[in-house]
Amino acid sequence: MRQIFLLILLFIVGQWIVKALRRHDAQSAQRTGAHGANGAGAAQGGARASNGQAPQLAEPMIRCVECGVHAPKSDSVSVAGQTFCCTAHAQRHGARPSGRDAR
């Protein structure tokens, strides 16, 4: 009976230690800004922090006015305040009659 009680006690203490270590890792990762956007494990954030690299953020996506496809902002074309996925769509949209010209 004494052995079962000791095993239960060791299990509880072990769980408490694991939770304390995880909490400490999460707090240190949060202080350094190395935690993932989705709350992923501290292993990824810790690896980035130890390499000295800042975490890379995802590139913003834009929606093409012509076809509606989402494309990376670096690949997009902006014309007159509107964004397009390629130059062909920008030209096609510019050539289309609009407003008063559409009569």
N, C-alpha and C positions, 0 to 999 in steps of 0.2 A: 504494500500500500504506500509505503514511504517512497519507493522508487517511481511510482506513477505520479505522485504529487511533485516530486523533484523534476520529472520530465515536463509536466505541465508548466511549472514555474520557469524552467529554462526556455520553453517555447514562448511564453509571454514576454520574458525579458529580451529574447532574441528579436521578436517582432517589434518591441519598443525601440531597440537599438537601430534596426533597419529603418524604421519610420523617422527617427531622429536624424540619421545620416542623409536620407533623401530630402528631408526638410532643409537641412543645412546646405546641401548641394544646390537645391532650387534657389535658396536665398542668395548664395554666392554667385550663381549664374545670373540672377536678376540684377544684382548690383553691378556686374560687369557688362550687362546688356547682351550676354551671349546665349540667352535662351531662345528656342525656336518660336515661331509665330503660332504654331498649333499646340504649344506646350509639350513638345516632344521631349524625350529623355534628356537628362543632363549630360549624357555621354557625347552627343553631337555638339552641344554648346561648349562643353569642357574642352573638346578637341579643338574647336575653333579658337577658344580663348588661349589655349596653350600654344597654338601656332602663331598667334598674334594677328590673325586675320579677322576682319570685321565680318559679321554675317551678311550675306548678299540677299538683298530684297528682290522679289520677283519684279520683272519689268511690267510697267502698266500697259494695258491693252486698250486699243481704240476700236470703235465700231465704224466700218466703212459706210458712208452716206449712200453710196450707190447700191451695194449688194448686201450690206448688213453683216458681213463677215468680220469677226474680231481678229485684229492683227497686232503684233508688237508695235509700240509707239516708235521705236527706232526705225522700223521698216515702213512706216506710214508716210503719206504725202499730205501736206496741208495746203489748201487753196482757199483763199477768201474766208478763212475761219472755219472751214469744213475739212474733215479728215477722211482720207481714202486709203484703201489697202494697197493701191498701185497707181501709177501715172495713167494707165489706160482708163481706169474708172474715173479719175479726175477729169480727163479730157472728154469722156463720154458724158459725164454729168454737166460739164461746162457747155457742151455743144447742144444740149437739150434745151428747147425753149421753155421759159418759165415766166410766171407772172403776166405782165401786159403783152409780152411777145407771144404767148401761147394761143392767141386768138386765131 
